[in-house]
Amino acid sequence: MAAGQDLAAEAGQLAARLTAARASIERRFVGQHEVVEQVLAAILSGGHALLVGQPGLGKTMLVDTLS
């Protein structure tokens, strides 16, 4: 049972760290909540993301921030 409790505690800590990271990123990229969510999902899943949009929306800055 201790292993299950350790796993639950670790998952809780990861969720808290992810929430803090998301909040920090979204302070810099106002109005880009969905983009931030999708990029973080790609990072956490070990996948890839293609950022497409109009010039000046901060795509390069977002990638630089997360690298």
C-alpha positions as CSV (number, residue, x, y, z in Angstrom):
1,M,0.0,0.0,0.0
2,A,2.9,2.3,0.6
3,A,4.0,2.1,-3.0
4,G,0.5,3.3,-4.1
5,Q,0.6,6.2,-1.6
6,D,4.1,7.2,-2.9
7,L,2.8,7.1,-6.5
8,A,-0.2,9.2,-5.6
9,A,2.1,11.7,-3.8
10,E,4.4,11.9,-6.7
11,A,1.5,12.4,-9.1
12,G,0.2,15.2,-6.9
13,Q,3.7,16.9,-6.9
14,L,3.9,16.5,-10.7
15,A,0.5,18.1,-11.1
16,A,1.4,21.0,-8.9
17,R,4.7,21.6,-10.8
18,L,2.8,21.4,-14.1
19,T,0.2,23.9,-12.9
20,A,3.0,26.3,-11.8
21,A,4.9,25.9,-15.1
22,R,1.7,26.5,-17.1
23,A,0.9,29.6,-15.1
24,S,4.4,31.0,-15.5
25,I,4.3,30.4,-19.3
26,E,0.8,31.9,-19.7
27,R,1.9,35.1,-17.9
28,R,4.3,35.6,-20.8
29,F,1.9,34.4,-23.6
30,V,-1.4,36.0,-22.9
31,G,-4.4,34.6,-24.8
32,Q,-2.5,31.5,-26.0
33,H,-3.9,29.0,-23.4
34,E,-4.8,26.4,-25.9
35,V,-1.4,26.6,-27.7
36,V,0.4,26.3,-24.3
37,E,-1.7,23.3,-23.3
38,Q,-1.0,21.5,-26.6
39,V,2.7,22.2,-26.5
40,L,3.0,20.9,-22.9
41,A,1.0,17.8,-23.9
42,A,3.4,17.1,-26.7
43,I,6.4,17.6,-24.4
44,L,4.9,15.3,-21.7
45,S,4.0,12.6,-24.2
46,G,7.3,12.7,-25.9
47,G,5.7,13.7,-29.2
48,H,6.1,16.5,-31.7
49,A,4.2,19.8,-32.2
50,L,3.9,21.9,-35.3
51,L,3.2,25.6,-34.5
52,V,1.4,27.3,-37.3
53,G,0.0,30.9,-37.2
54,Q,0.3,34.5,-38.2
55,P,3.6,36.3,-37.8
56,G,4.1,38.0,-34.4
57,L,2.1,35.6,-32.2
58,G,5.2,34.4,-30.3
59,K,5.7,30.9,-31.7
60,T,9.5,31.2,-31.7
61,M,9.5,32.8,-28.3
62,L,7.3,30.0,-26.9
63,V,9.7,27.3,-28.2
64,D,12.7,29.3,-26.8
65,T,11.0,29.6,-23.4
66,L,10.3,25.9,-23.2
67,S,13.7,24.8,-24.4
